[in-house]
Amino acid sequence: MPQLNPAPWLMILLFSWMVFLTMVPPKVLAHNFPNEPTVQDSKTTETSPWTWPWQ
């Protein structure tokens, strides 16, 4: 069975992981958010209890 021979597939696996680990992390780490997060107001909003029509 030729698919059990690890020689070509092991090199393909190692090469693809090498490409993945050298090219993708710098692209991900260089990502910038378009908008900076803003701080919301610290006051709490007043909530009212739900009035169920059948109670």
C-alpha positions as CSV (number, residue, x, y, z in Angstrom):
1,M,0.0,0.0,0.0
2,P,1.8,3.2,-1.1
3,Q,-0.3,5.5,1.1
4,L,1.4,4.0,4.2
5,N,4.8,5.2,3.0
6,P,5.5,8.3,5.2
7,A,8.4,9.6,3.2
8,P,6.5,12.1,0.9
9,W,3.7,12.9,3.3
10,L,5.9,13.6,6.2
11,M,7.9,16.2,4.3
12,I,4.7,17.8,3.0
13,L,3.3,18.0,6.5
14,L,6.5,19.5,7.9
15,F,6.9,22.0,5.0
16,S,3.2,23.1,5.3
17,W,3.6,23.6,9.1
18,M,6.8,25.5,8.6
19,V,5.1,27.9,6.1
20,F,2.1,28.2,8.5
21,L,4.3,29.0,11.5
22,T,6.5,31.5,9.7
23,M,3.9,33.5,7.7
24,V,0.7,33.5,9.5
25,P,1.6,34.8,13.1
26,P,3.2,38.1,11.9
27,K,0.1,38.7,9.8
28,V,-2.2,38.1,12.8
29,L,-0.1,40.1,15.2
30,A,0.0,43.1,12.8
31,H,-3.8,43.3,12.8
32,N,-5.1,46.7,13.9
33,F,-8.6,47.4,15.0
34,P,-10.3,50.1,12.9
35,N,-11.9,51.7,16.0
36,E,-10.5,52.0,19.5
37,P,-12.8,50.8,22.2
38,T,-14.4,53.5,24.2
39,V,-15.3,53.5,27.9
40,Q,-19.0,53.4,28.6
41,D,-20.7,55.4,31.3
42,S,-20.3,54.0,34.8
43,K,-23.8,54.9,35.9
44,T,-26.3,52.1,36.2
45,T,-29.5,52.1,34.4
46,E,-32.8,51.9,36.2
47,T,-34.6,48.6,35.4
48,S,-38.2,47.9,36.1
49,P,-39.7,44.5,36.8
50,W,-41.5,42.7,34.0
51,T,-45.3,42.8,34.5
52,W,-46.7,39.5,33.3
53,P,-50.3,39.8,32.0
54,W,-51.4,36.5,33.6
55,Q,-50.3,37.2,37.2
